[in-house]
Amino acid sequence: MAVRPDGSVLETVGGGCGEHEVVRAARGSMASGRAAIVRLDLAGPADSGASPVCGGTMEVLVEPLRTVSDREWLPALVRLREQGRTVFLVRELVESGPVESRVLTVADADGTVVWGGTEASVLSESLRGSGPSVRFIERTKSRGRLLLETIPPVDRMIIVGGGHIGKALAVIASLLRFEVTILDEREEFADRERFPFATEVRHGDPGVILETVPGGETGYFVLVSHGYPTDVRALRTLLRKPTRYIGMIGSRRRVEMVRRALSKDGLEREFADRVYGPIGLAIGSETPEEIAVSIAAEIVAVRNGLGRSAGSLSATRVPG
C-alpha cells in the first residue's frame, strides 16, 4: 500500500481500524523521515462494533521513500518487472532503537543480483512461488532481521477488439491490476481517448502485431473482435507462442468455424487444448458490461489456478 502526503492511499492492507493506524504511522514516517513497524491485534472483542475480530496479529513495515537512497535500487526493481520477471527484494530491519530499514539486494527469479550485494544467497525454494510472499529470517550474528519479498511480474491483458465489450473489459482489467493493451484493425476503435486506462493502443492487423507481443506466464489474450477472420489471423500467431490464457468470444457456431479454419494450419489440437471459447463464465450475461464481467471472472479463475473448473462456458464445448 502507498500513502500520499495528503493521506490518500493506493491499494490496501485490509481496511478498517488497522489500516487507519497504518496510514497514521505512514504520515508520521513521512514527516520524520524514519521507518516504523506497526503491530496490529486483529483479535479484538467480538461485542465491540469498532474492534477487529478477524483473529491473529499483523506487522506492517512503514517507510518513507527517500529520494537519494532509493533512486538506485527502485529503477532496478521496476526494470525487472517491466521485463516480465519475478523480483526478489532483500532488506535488513533493525529494531533495537528507532527502526532502520535498508535495501540490500534486488535479484531476479534465478537469484541473479541486479543491484546491491550477495544476500540473494539466502533466497530459499520456499520463496519461489507464483504469487507475492514475504518471509523473515533471523540473523544470529547481528541485531537485525532479513525481510525477503517475492514480487511477481505485472500480468498483461491484450484485448483484440476495441468495441463495446473491449472497452468495458479494459476498465475492469485495470481495476484488477492488469497492464492493458488494445489492438484493433479499425482505426476509429484504436483510439487512445477511447481507452484512457490502457497502457498501449495499437492499430493494425492483430495477426501481425501479435508477432511482436510477448506471451509467457503473464500474457492473457482476449479476442473480442468484430469478425471471425480476425480471430483466425490472431490465433495463427498466438497458438505458436506460450501464453497463460487465450479466450475467444462468439457463439458455438463461430467457435467451430474458427476451429475448422485452424485445422488447415495443423492447429486444431492446440485450439482445443488452449482456447477458452465461448469465452467467460456462465453467469447469464447479456449486456457488453455483463459479458466483460464474465470474461474478467474467468481470467481471475485462471490466474488463481482454477482453470475451467470455475464454470467456464468453454467447458461444455463439443469437440468437432
N, C-alpha and C positions, 0 to 999 in steps of 0.2 A: 504494500500500500504506500502511496506517495501522498504527502501532506504539503500543500502550498502555504506560502506565508500568510494568506488570508484565512487559513483554516479549512478551505475546501479540500476534498480528497479525491484521489483516483484509486479504484479498487477498494477492497475491504479486508478487515481481519475478523469479520463476523458480526459487526454492527452492535447495537445496544450500548450498555454501560461500559463494557470493556473497550470498545472502540473509542468511546468518548475519552477514556483515560489515556489511550494511546495518542489520540490527536492532541490532547493537552500536553502530554510529555513531548510530542514532536515539536510543538510550538516553543516549548521551553528549550528544547535542544537547539533549535534554530537560533534562538536568542543568545544562548551561552556558547554555542559552537562545540558542545561536548555531546558524546553519545550517552545513552542511558538504556537500562533494561527495565521494562515494565512487567511485573509479575501479576497475573490476574487469577483470582479464585473464581472458578466457574461453577461452584457448588454452593451457592447462597441458599438461604432458607426458602422452601417452596411456597410459603404463605406470604412472601413479600413480592408485590407486583413489580417492583423495580429491580430486584436482585436476580442474578443469573442462576439458572437451575440446570444447566447442561451437564455439570459434573466435571471434575478434573481441574487442572491448572494449565496456564499458558504463559510462556515467556515471549516477549516481543522485544527485539532489538530495535532501538530508535536511534538514528544517527543523521546528522546534517550532511548534505553534500558539500564537500569542501573543494572549491574551485582549483586550488593549487595542487592538493594531494591526490585528487580523484581524476584529474584530467588525463592521466596516463592509462590507468587500468580500465576505466569506463569505455574508451574507444575500442580497446582490445576485446572487451566483452561484447559490445554492440557488433563489431565486425564478425565475430564468430556466429552470432545469432543470424545476421544477415546472410551468411553463407549456409544457413540451414544446419548448423552443427550444435550439438549439446555443449553447454559450458559448465565447467566445474570451477567454482569460486571458493577459495580458501582464505579465511580471515582469522586473525587472532583476537580473542577477547580477554581483557584483563579487568578484573572486578575488585581487586584488593583495596582500591581507593575509588576515585572518580573513574567511571567506566571508560576504558580505552578500546577502540576498535581499529584494527589496522589490516588492510588487504595485503595478503602475502603472495597469492598466486591466482592467475587466470589460466586455465588449461582447457583443452578440448576433450572430447569423449574418450580419446585414446590415452589421456594423461599427458599429452604433449604440452609443455608450458609455452604459452604465447606472451605472457607478461609475468614478471616477478621471479621468485626463487624456485626452489625444487620441492616445495611442500606437496606437490602433486603425488609424491610417493605415498602419501597417507590415504589416497583415494582407494577405497575398497570396492569389491564387486557389489556390495550392498547398495552403493550409490548409483550404480549404472542401470537405473530403471527408466521407464518410458515417460514418467511424469516428474514434476518438481519434488524435491525432497530436501530435508535438512538433517544433518547429523552433528552431534557434538563429540569431540574427542578430548578427553582429559590429558593434559601434558604433565607427566610425573616429574619432570626436571625443571619446570618453570611454574610461574604463578598463574598462568592463563589457560584458557581452553581454545581449541581449534573449532571453528564453525565451518562445516563443509556444506555447500549448497550445490545442488544439481539444478540447472536452469535449462529446460528443453528449448529447442528452436521454435520459432513462431510458425504456427500452422498457416498454410496458404490456401485460399479458396479461389479457384479460377472458374469464373462463370462465363460460359459461352452462350451469349444471347442477352441483349440489353433491353428486352421487352418488359412487360408489367411484372412478370414473375422474377426475372433477373434483378429488376430494380428493388422489389421488396426483399428479396433474398440478400442483396448486398447490405441493406440496413441491418438485418438480423445477424448476418455473419460478422459485421463489425462489432456488434454488441457481444458476440461470442468470442471476440478477440482473434478473429481470423484476419490475415492480411489479404485484402480482396483485389483481384484483377478482373476486369471486364473485357471480353473480346466480342466484337460483332462486325460482320462484313457490311452492315448497313451504316452508312456514315452518320445518319441522324440519330441512331441509337448508341453509337460510340461517342458519347458527348460527356465531357468532363463535368459540366454543370449538372447533368442528369444523375451523376454518381459522386456526390461530394464525399462519401465515406470510402471510396475505392482508393487504393494505393496507386493503381495504374489503370488506364482505359486505353485500349488499342483497337484500331480499325483495320480490317483486312480479312483475308481468308483464314479462319481458325485452324484449318489443317496445316497451313504454312507457319502461322505464328506459333502454334504449339510445339513446333520443332525446336524452338529456342527457349521454351519454358521448362524449367527443371521439374522433375516429378519427385520421386522418393517418398519417404515416410511422412513428410509434411505436406504433400501435394494432394489436395482434394479438388476434383474436377467435376463440374456440374454442367450438363448440356441441356439448356432450355432455349434452344434456337427456334427460328421460325419455320424450319423445314427439315425433313429427314436427310436430304442430300448433304446438308451442313453437318449433321451428326455423323454421317458416314465418313466424310473427309476428316473430321476431328478424331474419330475413333481409329482410323487407319494410323494416325500418328500416336495417339495415346496408348493403344494396345501394344505398342512396341517399346514402351518405356515403363519402368516401375512407378507405381502410384499407390497412395493409401486408399483412394476412393475414386470411382467413376460412376456417376449417376446420369441417367438419360430420361427426360420427360417424354410422355406420349402414351397413346393407347397401346394395348397389346398388339393391335394390328401394325402400328408404326414400329414397335419394337421388333416384330417379326420381319418386317420389310428391311430394317437395318441389319438384322442378323443374316438374312439371305444375301444382302449385298456384300457383307463382310466375308461370307463363306467363299466368295470368289477369290478373295485375297488370302485364304487359308487362316482366317482369324476367327472362325466360328467358335472354336473351343475357348479361346481367350475371352470372347464376348460373353459366352455363357458363364464362365467362371468368375469374371471380374466386374461386369457391368450390372449396376442396380437399375433395372428397368422393367416395368414402370418405376419411376423414382418416388421416394418418400415413404412415410409410414401411413398405414391405413387408418386415418382419422376422419374420413368423410369430407375431405377438403373440397371446396368449390371455388372460392374467390382466389385471385392471384396471391393475396396476402396469406390466406389459409394454406395454399399449396406451398408457399415459401416456408411457412412454419413446419409443414410436414417434411419438406426436404431437409431443413436445418435439424429437425429432431432425428432424422435418420443418420445424418452425418455425425451428430453428437454421439449416437449409439455406436457408430463405427469407431469414433475416436476413443470411446470408453471401452472398447473391446467386445461389444455385444453383437456386432455384425447384423445379419438378417434376423436374428432371434428376437429382436425388439418389435416385430410386426411389420417388416418391410413389405410393400406391395409386390416387390420382385420375388419374394419367397414363394409366391404361388404361380410364378410364370411357368407356362407349359412349354417344355423344350420342343423345338421343331424337329 
